[in-house]
């Protein structure tokens, strides 16, 4: 707790608690019997762990009250079953993390997922999250292959739109705003201790270095990330054709310009306070509306497949008779443009 206050006094905006489930082990240091030893049930998600998170939240809340300003935030990282995950938020009487990372779009969807499967993942979070808490959505992090690699570059904009326009918090891992793919790293260049301690032939499947290569700022040496002769991990060769400087240019329809527009769009009252109505329209097409009385209604339509599809929005009664419909945002590969 003293450490938290030390950094709060330095002016940090909050904390991400890494690997939160492993704070405490079972008090008797028992070995879990088979098959439970696979889930390591005695070394994660112990009652003391949740209580500690709740105590840390109290430290944050007390500091916020005493010092004013923006809310300092507490986030927890926990790859656990959803019932255990929700307990990191808190319980009926006490608050825990402001939010615990929602990794289910990462671990439960692939580039072959149907619209029904994606919508099911979204609904599962809402169905399990107590109403007083705030949802959040995550596409990638330093442990998982980049979303452009997992889901396809052509789907980057759609997934960025999805997590930005759903109710709740949108979490961005660096590079997602420009559609970065995994980098190229050899065994000799690898730094991930897990992979480096494994067999060399398993490096491609075990290493997490590929999603950790430097961000692509521009087309200069080391993608503008560093002036050093050598970076900790090599810069991907893809930086020459995909970098922030190229995507920032005026008149270019790019992942970055779409991302900027999304950040503006989500400030609309409809997205802050509006209702959500989500529907599966075709094998790989789903849509949702965000509606708020007295404000524009927005429709998000996403085809996460590889073929064109024609769908009807007639199931959304609020827009069935709407005479004025216009495109406010579209993906880089969409045939429809703003306006």
Residue pairs with C-beta under 8 A, 6 or more apart in sequence:
1 55
1 56
1 59
4 15
4 56
4 59
4 60
4 63
5 59
5 63
7 15
8 60
8 63
8 67
8 72
12 72
13 70
13 72
13 73
14 60
14 72
14 73
14 74
14 75
14 98
15 56
15 60
15 73
15 74
15 75
16 75
16 76
16 77
17 53
17 56
17 74
17 75
17 76
17 77
17 97
18 77
19 77
19 78
20 49
20 53
20 76
20 77
20 78
20 88
20 100
21 44
21 45
21 49
21 78
21 79
21 80
21 84
22 43
22 44
22 49
23 46
23 48
23 49
23 52
23 53
24 46
24 48
24 49
24 52
25 42
25 43
25 46
26 42
26 43
26 46
29 42
30 42
31 37
31 42
32 39
32 40
32 41
32 42
32 43
36 42
44 80
45 78
45 80
45 84
45 87
50 87
50 88
50 96
53 74
53 76
53 88
53 96
53 97
54 90
54 94
54 95
54 96
56 74
57 74
57 90
57 94
57 95
57 96
57 97
57 98
60 72
60 73
60 74
61 95
63 72
64 71
64 72
71 98
73 98
73 99
74 96
74 97
74 98
75 97
75 98
75 99
75 100
75 101
76 88
76 96
76 97
76 99
76 100
76 101
77 100
77 101
78 84
78 85
78 88
78 100
78 101
79 103
79 107
82 104
82 124
82 125
82 128
83 128
85 100
85 102
86 100
86 128
86 129
86 130
87 96
88 96
88 97
88 100
89 95
89 96
89 97
89 99
89 100
89 129
89 130
89 133
90 96
90 97
90 133
98 134
99 133
99 134
99 135
99 136
99 168
99 169
100 136
101 136
101 138
101 141
101 171
102 125
102 135
102 136
102 137
102 138
103 138
103 141
104 121
104 124
104 125
105 118
105 121
105 122
105 137
105 138
105 139
105 159
105 163
106 138
106 139
106 140
106 141
106 144
106 150
108 117
108 121
109 117
109 118
109 121
109 151
110 150
110 151
111 150
111 151
111 152
111 155
113 304
114 283
114 284
115 280
115 281
115 282
115 283
115 284
115 285
115 286
115 302
115 304
116 280
116 283
116 286
118 286
118 304
119 278
119 280
119 286
122 166
122 278
123 278
125 135
126 135
129 135
134 168
134 169
135 166
135 167
135 168
135 169
136 168
136 169
136 170
136 171
137 162
137 163
137 166
137 168
137 169
137 170
137 171
138 163
138 171
138 173
139 147
139 159
139 160
139 163
139 171
139 172
139 173
139 176
140 146
140 147
140 150
140 173
140 176
140 211
141 173
141 211
142 173
142 208
142 211
142 212
143 208
143 211
144 150
144 208
144 211
145 182
145 210
145 211
146 173
146 175
146 176
146 180
146 181
146 182
146 210
146 211
147 155
147 156
147 159
147 176
148 156
148 176
148 179
148 180
148 181
148 182
149 181
149 182
149 210
149 211
151 159
151 304
153 179
153 181
154 331
154 333
155 304
156 176
156 179
156 255
157 179
157 255
157 258
157 331
157 332
157 333
158 302
158 303
158 304
158 331
159 304
160 172
160 176
160 177
160 255
160 258
160 259
160 262
161 258
161 262
161 300
161 302
161 329
161 331
162 300
162 302
163 170
163 171
164 170
164 262
164 263
164 265
164 266
165 262
165 265
165 266
165 271
165 288
165 290
165 298
165 300
166 276
166 288
167 271
167 274
167 276
167 290
170 266
174 180
174 215
175 215
175 216
176 259
177 255
177 256
177 259
178 216
178 242
178 243
178 244
178 247
178 254
178 255
178 256
178 259
179 242
179 255
180 215
180 216
180 236
180 238
180 242
181 236
181 238
181 242
182 210
182 211
182 213
182 236
183 209
183 210
183 211
183 212
183 213
183 214
183 233
183 234
183 235
183 236
183 238
184 210
184 213
184 234
184 236
184 237
185 207
185 209
185 210
185 213
185 233
185 234
187 200
187 203
189 209
189 233
189 234
190 196
190 203
190 207
190 209
191 209
191 212
191 232
191 233
192 206
192 207
192 208
192 209
192 212
194 206
194 207
194 208
195 202
195 203
195 206
195 207
195 208
195 209
196 207
198 206
209 233
212 233
213 233
213 234
213 235
213 236
214 222
214 223
214 225
214 226
214 231
214 233
214 235
214 236
215 223
215 225
215 244
216 223
216 224
216 225
216 235
216 236
216 238
216 239
216 242
216 243
216 244
217 223
217 224
217 225
217 243
217 244
217 245
218 224
218 243
218 244
218 245
218 246
219 239
219 240
219 243
219 245
219 246
221 227
222 228
222 231
222 235
223 235
223 236
223 239
223 243
224 243
224 245
225 231
225 235
244 256
246 252
246 254
247 254
247 255
247 256
247 257
248 254
248 256
248 257
253 332
253 337
254 332
255 332
258 329
258 331
258 332
261 329
262 329
265 271
265 298
265 328
265 329
266 272
268 295
268 296
268 298
269 292
269 295
270 290
270 291
270 292
270 295
270 296
270 297
270 298
271 290
271 298
273 292
274 290
274 291
274 292
274 295
274 298
275 289
275 290
275 291
275 292
276 288
276 289
276 290
277 288
277 289
277 291
277 316
277 318
278 286
278 287
278 288
279 286
279 287
279 288
279 315
279 316
280 286
281 287
281 301
281 311
281 312
281 313
281 315
282 303
282 309
282 311
283 305
283 309
284 303
284 304
284 305
284 306
284 307
284 309
285 301
285 302
285 303
285 304
285 305
285 309
285 311
286 301
286 302
287 299
287 300
287 301
287 302
287 311
287 313
287 316
288 299
288 300
289 297
289 298
289 299
289 300
289 316
289 318
289 319
290 297
290 298
290 300
291 297
291 318
297 318
297 319
297 322
298 328
299 313
299 316
299 319
301 311
301 313
303 309
313 319
313 320
314 320
319 325
326 339
327 336
327 337
327 338
327 339
328 338
329 338
330 336
330 337
330 338
